[in-house]
Amino acid sequence: MANHFNIPAMVCVNKCDINAENTRAIEDYCEERGIAIAGSIPYAPEVTKAMLNRLSVVEYPCAKVTDEVKRIWRKVEGCLFGANKEQCPF
């Protein structure tokens, strides 16, 4: 859809450690088409616990996911607002 409307896009692979083969297929697909990967978020049961507690994952204690989500956001934010243009694929 983004390609059809000529909208720059990045991919975030969710639950990247559940199925290495699927994660690699997503990464290969993106690489073949020149789509940047913003990051990969590992599976963590704390994400469900956060939702059940009506909290975002960055508000709930889950260091491995929270840290990655924040890192991905900084990368995307840099592309959107120009702070980190060297990381921006478009």
N, C-alpha and C positions, 0 to 999 in steps of 0.2 A: 504494500500500500504506500509506504513512504517513497519507494522508488517510482511508483506510478505518478505520484504528485511531486516528484523531485524535491523531497524533503530529506535533509540529512538525518541520519539515524545512527544509533549505537545499540549494541546488544548487551544485555546483562543475563548471564546464565544462572538460573536459579537451581538450587539443590544439585550443584555441580558434582558433588562427590557421591551421589546415589548410583549413577550409571555412567562410568567413565567412557563407555562406547558412545552413548548419546551425546555426552558433553563434547567429545572429540568430533562427532559428526556436525554439531552446531558450530564449533570452532572452524572446521574445514569449510563448511558452507559460507560462513562469514568471510574467511580468508579468500576463497575463490571469487567472491563478489565485491571484495574491497570494503566490507562492512567492519567497522571498528568494534572491538569488544570492550565495553566500559569496565567489566569485571565479572567475577563469578562468586556467587554466594553459596556457601556450604549448607547442607541440611543441618537443622538444629531443632529439636523438639521445643525449645524455648520460644520459638516463633509462634507456635500454636498457643502456648501458655500466655504470651503477650496479648494475642488477639482475644483470648478468653477473659483476660483482665482489662480489656478495652484500652490497651496501650500499644503504641508503635514499638517496633523491634528496637529502636534506639532508646526507648524509655524503659525497656525491660532488661534485666541483667543477662546478657548473652554476648560476651566479648567477641567471639569469633565472627558472629554475624554482624553485630553492631559496628565493629571496626571496619569490616568490608563494605557495609552499606555507606558508612561515612566516607570511605575512600572513593567509592564509586560516585557518590554525590559530588565530592570535590572535583573529580575529573569532569563530570557532566557540567557542573556549574562553571568551571573554567572555560568550557566550550561555549556555553550560553552567554556568558558575560565577559569573555575575553581575558580573564585573569591568567589562564594557562593555555594560551593559543598553541604552544608547542605540543601539547597533548591532544589537541583537537584534530580529528581526522578529516575535517571538512573546512 
